[in-house]
């Protein structure tokens, strides 16, 4: 059961990394949880824009800025729970692929960064 969740996390994290504008902080190989941020050359959107866009499509992928001493780092946090299958991970990746052109067309990030995690 736990191994299936880790396998799904690895599937999702590798798919996310392959999209290009994201950089993995962790990959889900130890625990079925991973974090990603935007690549340094991405200027039209932030993880907060991604979280908002995914939320509009029914996904809850929180974005937050790290606390003191790492406030320069904002991430998306993916938690792969029991029952979240490879098929669902693929659907999430498909929604990201559909979302990216809209985000990349923005002149600048739209959503303001937030301190801490907010739903």
C-alpha positions in Angstrom: 0.0 0.0 0.0 2.7 2.5 1.0 4.9 1.4 -1.9 2.0 2.0 -4.3 1.7 5.6 -3.0 5.5 6.1 -3.4 5.4 4.7 -6.9 2.6 7.1 -7.8 4.5 10.0 -6.2 7.6 9.1 -8.3 5.4 8.9 -11.5 3.8 12.3 -10.7 7.1 14.0 -9.7 9.0 12.8 -12.8 6.1 13.9 -15.0 6.1 17.3 -13.4 9.8 17.7 -13.8 9.5 16.7 -17.5 7.2 19.6 -18.1 10.1 22.0 -17.9 9.1 25.0 -15.8 9.3 23.1 -12.5 12.2 22.1 -10.3 11.8 19.3 -7.8 12.8 19.9 -4.2 12.0 16.3 -3.3 10.7 13.5 -5.5 8.6 11.3 -3.3 11.0 8.4 -3.3 11.2 8.2 0.5 7.7 9.2 1.5 4.7 9.7 -0.9 5.1 13.5 -0.6 7.1 15.8 -2.7 7.6 19.5 -3.3 8.4 21.5 -6.4 9.1 25.1 -7.2 9.3 27.0 -10.5 12.5 27.0 -12.4 14.7 30.1 -12.0 13.9 31.3 -15.6 10.1 31.3 -15.0 8.9 34.8 -14.6 5.3 34.8 -15.8 3.9 32.8 -12.9 4.6 31.4 -9.5 3.6 28.3 -7.5 0.7 30.4 -6.2 -0.6 30.8 -9.7 -0.2 27.1 -10.4 -2.1 26.3 -7.2 -4.9 28.6 -8.1 -5.2 27.2 -11.6 -5.2 23.6 -10.3 -7.8 24.6 -7.7 -10.1 25.9 -10.5 -9.8 22.4 -12.0 -10.7 20.7 -8.7 -7.2 19.8 -7.4 -6.0 20.8 -4.0 -2.2 21.3 -4.3 -1.1 23.8 -1.7 1.5 26.5 -2.4 3.3 28.2 0.4 6.4 30.1 1.3 8.8 28.6 3.7 9.3 30.2 7.2 12.1 32.3 8.4 15.6 31.6 6.9 14.0 30.3 3.7 11.3 32.9 2.8 12.9 33.0 -0.6 11.5 29.6 -1.4 7.9 29.0 -2.3 6.7 25.5 -3.2 3.8 23.3 -4.3 3.3 20.4 -2.0 2.0 17.1 -3.5 0.7 14.6 -1.0 -0.1 11.2 -2.5 -2.7 9.5 -0.3 -3.7 5.9 -0.3 -6.0 5.3 -3.3 -4.5 8.1 -5.4 -3.7 6.0 -8.5 -1.3 6.4 -11.5 -4.4 7.2 -13.5 -5.3 10.1 -11.2 -1.7 11.3 -11.3 -1.9 11.3 -15.1 -5.1 13.3 -15.0 -3.4 15.9 -12.8 -0.5 16.1 -15.2 -2.9 16.5 -18.1 -4.5 19.4 -16.3 -1.1 20.9 -15.7 -0.3 20.6 -19.4 -3.5 22.4 -20.2 -2.9 25.1 -17.6 0.7 25.9 -18.5 0.0 27.9 -21.8 -2.3 30.2 -19.8 0.3 30.7 -17.1 3.1 31.2 -19.6 1.1 33.8 -21.4 0.7 36.0 -18.3 2.9 39.1 -18.3 3.6 38.6 -14.6 2.5 36.5 -11.7 -1.2 37.2 -10.7 -1.5 35.6 -7.3 0.2 37.2 -4.4 2.6 35.0 -2.4 1.4 33.9 1.0 3.2 33.2 4.2 2.4 29.7 5.4 -0.2 27.3 4.1 -3.7 28.4 3.3 -6.5 26.5 1.7 
